[in-house]
């Protein structure tokens, strides 16, 4: 039996050992603990610009996450919140705002946090 995109996200990507628990709060909703693949490098959205004749790169987002559409069926940019640690090993989580939907399909959201 073939897996659908939502099943693949839930049963494969979010259950392979790279995921971590985060707290997601939809706009006007309550906190919910879900699994996410977290990229603390923010690598997919890089802005390039010139400063003093030199090419400079800056990340557009502090952190990027991939989450299941089963856990979060809709996303509201600049309103939904995510609580997680800024670095692995940090004791206290920090709250980030969902700044952008980088991409999505029927199985996953890829979100930029700031």
C-alpha positions in Angstrom: 0.0 0.0 0.0 1.4 3.4 -1.0 1.7 6.1 1.6 0.0 9.5 0.9 1.9 12.7 1.6 0.3 13.3 5.0 1.0 9.6 6.0 4.6 10.0 4.9 5.1 13.1 6.9 3.5 11.6 10.0 4.9 8.1 9.8 8.3 8.6 8.2 9.8 12.1 8.5 8.4 12.8 11.9 9.4 9.4 13.3 12.9 8.9 12.1 15.0 10.3 15.0 15.5 13.8 13.7 12.3 15.3 15.0 11.8 17.1 18.3 8.8 18.2 20.3 7.8 21.8 19.9 4.8 23.8 21.2 2.6 25.3 18.4 -0.1 27.8 19.0 -2.5 28.7 16.2 -3.8 32.2 16.1 -6.4 32.5 18.8 -5.9 28.9 19.9 -4.3 27.0 22.7 -0.8 25.5 22.9 -0.3 22.1 21.4 2.8 19.9 21.6 3.7 18.4 18.2 6.7 16.9 16.4 8.7 19.0 14.0 11.9 18.8 12.0 13.8 21.9 13.0 16.5 23.7 11.0 18.2 26.2 13.2 20.4 27.4 10.4 17.6 29.0 8.4 19.3 28.0 5.2 16.6 27.9 2.6 15.9 31.7 2.4 19.1 33.7 2.1 19.2 37.3 1.1 22.3 38.6 -0.7 23.3 42.2 -0.7 26.3 44.5 -1.1 27.8 46.3 1.8 31.0 48.4 1.3 31.6 46.7 -2.0 31.4 43.2 -0.5 28.7 40.6 -1.0 27.0 39.8 2.3 24.5 37.0 3.1 21.9 37.2 5.8 19.3 34.6 6.7 15.7 35.6 6.2 14.5 33.4 9.1 16.1 32.5 12.4 14.7 29.0 12.4 12.8 26.9 9.9 10.5 24.0 10.8 8.6 21.3 8.9 5.4 20.1 10.5 2.5 17.8 9.6 -0.7 19.2 8.1 -2.4 16.6 10.3 -1.1 18.4 13.4 -1.7 21.9 12.0 -4.3 22.0 9.3 -3.9 25.8 8.6 -1.3 28.4 9.3 -1.7 32.1 9.8 1.5 34.1 9.0 2.5 36.7 11.6 0.0 35.3 14.1 0.8 31.7 14.9 3.5 31.1 17.5 6.0 28.3 18.0 7.9 27.6 21.3 11.2 25.8 21.1 14.8 26.2 22.2 17.0 28.4 20.1 19.9 25.9 20.3 20.0 22.2 21.2 20.8 22.0 24.9 19.3 25.3 25.9 17.3 25.1 29.1 14.6 27.5 28.3 12.4 27.6 25.2 11.8 30.8 23.3 8.7 31.9 21.5 8.9 32.6 17.7 6.3 34.0 15.3 5.5 32.2 12.1 6.8 34.7 9.6 6.2 32.8 6.4 5.0 29.7 4.7 8.1 28.8 2.7 6.3 25.8 1.1 3.5 23.4 1.7 1.8 20.4 0.2 -0.9 18.0 1.4 1.4 16.5 4.0 3.6 19.2 5.4 4.2 22.9 6.1 7.7 24.3 5.8 7.6 27.5 7.9 10.0 30.4 8.5 10.2 31.6 12.1 11.5 34.9 13.4 
